[in-house]
């Protein structure tokens, strides 16, 4: 089974649930941080994990309503393989019950070993590296395998589990280790323990994604890096953990300002910051640093456990919920003009002119005052006319243009409408989602559809020969009003 880049899967789940949760649901957290490895060389010691655990505890207790006794920590020498498994298999099942919220956080090294159970497509098991791991005893079983973690999580059936791990399992680090650039000195360093040399040489640099959610009994994962990227620390803290906690503190990641943060908003807050840090950090620059989300639909609402209210954006209706799932991103790359203007009378003709600063494919959606979502472009008629949605930088498109021979007319319901313009620079497959919705009819479940779009946009992009990365896209919102 795939642990993906055992990276920081933090967050969101203090508070979510795919099903209703009792108001008085309990919550527990297990926080593990390992930076001191007695059997590893100095270059592989990590200053940050103990600090990460303190910061995570501060977030849970100070911001998210966990009582101090709800949070158990294992740091450095306490975090042996036996100690971690005892907490996962013994303590957590004993102190929680179905419906409770469980946060499991790991900060430290990840690695890879040969798969012996035959359940890995690539023949490798992903691992955590406990503090008592000794690489000189390669067959001593001191690595904590993804299979072992999965088995432990099965004991938490019925709980709302978030798995957090600020580490990774990327073969790309071997290039840095070969040059000594990524692990030397006191500066930034990746959280990855290289496997034996023969395994290192066999690792590819780019891979398809293998979802953790298919194998682990968790509700949501947020990963510090895409598969075959690196998780990094600097200045005594995990970079992903830094920005994740920042985004979850004081609604910083509430991008549409409606008083709640969704998983889509959180990942869209964190990704630009880790990617910017990586571009500015020479030892990271070659490897990319893109946090990942699974499930990718972005519908989990993050809020303190003590706060009542909606926990899934799908439980809400209307324009606000859609903007939670599909928040604006790089909106300055997409320009939308409405003719004759943004106040339109019922029955009046209306058209839209769209421009992009990059070449890409355009999807135009209309969200009306009743919360109905309708695809405006590319429709079945556009496809018949050879207009697949391609848009060129600096070459605006008009919808509908004169070649249609018909016009759009403002129709009921009156009120505030929102145009959602999506431009995908990479060839993200939205077409298969749009098929079946190209006849100007309201989409039956608009929020589910928006979540599916969100998932495609936030998926790992494997089309870049250099490295896995996030897909390149932009979303812009424009409001207009239909009145009598």
TAKANOR-V980757 format. One record per residue. N is the residue number from 1. SS is DSSP state (alpha for helix, beta for strand, coil for the rest). Layout:
n,ss
N,SS
N,SS
This chain:
n,ss
1,coil
2,coil
3,coil
4,coil
5,coil
6,coil
7,coil
8,coil
9,coil
10,coil
11,coil
12,alpha
13,alpha
14,alpha
15,alpha
16,coil
17,coil
18,coil
19,coil
20,coil
21,coil
22,coil
23,coil
24,coil
25,coil
26,coil
27,beta
28,beta
29,beta
30,beta
31,beta
32,beta
33,beta
34,coil
35,coil
36,coil
37,coil
38,coil
39,coil
40,coil
41,coil
42,alpha
43,alpha
44,alpha
45,coil
46,coil
47,coil
48,coil
49,alpha
50,alpha
51,alpha
52,alpha
53,alpha
54,alpha
55,alpha
56,alpha
57,alpha
58,alpha
59,alpha
60,alpha
61,alpha
62,alpha
63,coil
64,coil
65,coil
66,coil
67,coil
68,alpha
69,alpha
70,alpha
71,beta
72,beta
73,beta
74,beta
75,beta
76,alpha
77,alpha
78,alpha
79,coil
80,coil
81,alpha
82,alpha
83,alpha
84,alpha
85,alpha
86,alpha
87,alpha
88,alpha
89,alpha
90,alpha
91,alpha
92,alpha
93,alpha
94,alpha
95,alpha
96,coil
97,coil
98,coil
99,coil
100,coil
101,beta
102,beta
103,beta
104,beta
105,beta
106,beta
107,beta
108,coil
109,coil
110,beta
111,beta
112,beta
113,beta
114,beta
115,coil
116,coil
117,coil
118,coil
119,coil
120,coil
121,coil
122,coil
123,coil
124,beta
125,beta
126,beta
127,beta
128,beta
129,beta
130,coil
131,coil
132,coil
133,coil
134,coil
135,coil
136,coil
137,coil
138,coil
139,coil
140,coil
141,coil
142,coil
143,beta
144,beta
145,beta
146,alpha
147,alpha
148,alpha
149,alpha
150,alpha
151,alpha
152,alpha
153,alpha
154,alpha
155,alpha
156,alpha
157,coil
158,coil
159,coil
160,beta
161,beta
162,beta
163,beta
164,beta
165,beta
166,beta
167,coil
168,coil
169,coil
170,coil
171,coil
172,coil
173,alpha
174,alpha
175,alpha
176,alpha
177,alpha
178,alpha
179,alpha
180,coil
181,coil
182,coil
183,coil
184,coil
185,coil
186,coil
187,coil
188,coil
189,beta
190,beta
191,coil
192,beta
193,coil
194,coil
195,coil
196,coil
197,alpha
198,alpha
199,alpha
200,alpha
201,alpha
202,alpha
203,coil
204,coil
205,coil
206,coil
207,coil
208,coil
209,coil
210,coil
211,coil
212,alpha
213,alpha
214,alpha
215,coil
216,coil
217,coil
218,coil
219,coil
220,beta
221,beta
222,beta
223,beta
224,coil
225,coil
226,coil
227,coil
228,coil
229,coil
230,coil
231,coil
232,beta
233,beta
234,beta
235,coil
236,coil
237,beta
238,beta
239,alpha
240,alpha
241,alpha
242,alpha
243,alpha
244,alpha
245,alpha
246,alpha
247,alpha
248,alpha
249,coil
250,coil
251,coil
252,coil
253,coil
254,coil
255,coil
256,coil
257,coil
258,coil
259,coil
260,coil
261,beta
262,beta
263,alpha
264,alpha
265,alpha
266,alpha
267,alpha
268,alpha
269,alpha
270,alpha
271,alpha
272,alpha
273,alpha
274,alpha
275,alpha
276,alpha
277,alpha
278,alpha
279,alpha
280,coil
281,coil
282,alpha
283,alpha
284,alpha
285,alpha
286,coil
287,coil
288,coil
289,coil
290,coil
291,coil
292,beta
293,beta
294,beta
295,coil
296,coil
297,coil
298,coil
299,coil
300,beta
301,beta
302,beta
303,coil
304,coil
305,coil
306,coil
307,coil
308,coil
309,coil
310,coil
311,coil
312,beta
313,alpha
314,alpha
315,alpha
316,coil
317,coil
318,coil
319,alpha
320,alpha
321,alpha
322,alpha
323,alpha
324,alpha
325,alpha
326,coil
327,coil
328,coil
329,beta
330,coil
331,alpha
332,alpha
333,alpha
334,beta
335,beta
336,beta
337,beta
338,beta
339,beta
340,coil
341,coil
342,coil
343,beta
344,beta
345,beta
346,coil
347,coil
348,coil
349,beta
350,beta
351,beta
352,beta
353,beta
354,beta
355,beta
356,beta
357,coil
358,coil
359,coil
360,beta
361,beta
362,beta
363,beta
364,beta
365,beta
366,beta
367,beta
368,coil
369,coil
370,coil
371,coil
372,coil
373,beta
374,beta
375,beta
376,beta
377,beta
378,coil
379,coil
380,alpha
381,alpha
382,alpha
383,alpha
384,alpha
385,coil
386,coil
387,coil
388,coil
389,coil
390,beta
391,beta
392,beta
393,beta
394,coil
395,beta
396,coil
397,beta
398,beta
399,beta
400,coil
401,coil
402,alpha
403,alpha
404,alpha
405,coil
406,coil
407,coil
408,beta
409,beta
410,coil
411,coil
412,coil
413,coil
414,coil
415,beta
416,beta
417,beta
418,beta
419,beta
420,beta
421,beta
422,beta
423,beta
424,beta
425,coil
426,coil
427,coil
428,coil
429,coil
430,coil
431,alpha
432,alpha
433,alpha
434,alpha
435,coil
436,coil
437,coil
438,coil
439,coil
440,coil
441,coil
442,coil
443,coil
444,coil
445,coil
446,alpha
447,alpha
448,alpha
449,alpha
450,alpha
451,alpha
452,alpha
453,alpha
454,alpha
455,alpha
456,alpha
457,alpha
458,coil
459,coil
460,beta
461,beta
462,coil
463,coil
464,coil
465,coil
466,coil
467,coil
468,coil
469,beta
470,beta
471,coil
472,coil
473,beta
474,beta
475,beta
476,beta
477,beta
478,beta
479,beta
480,beta
481,beta
482,beta
483,beta
484,coil
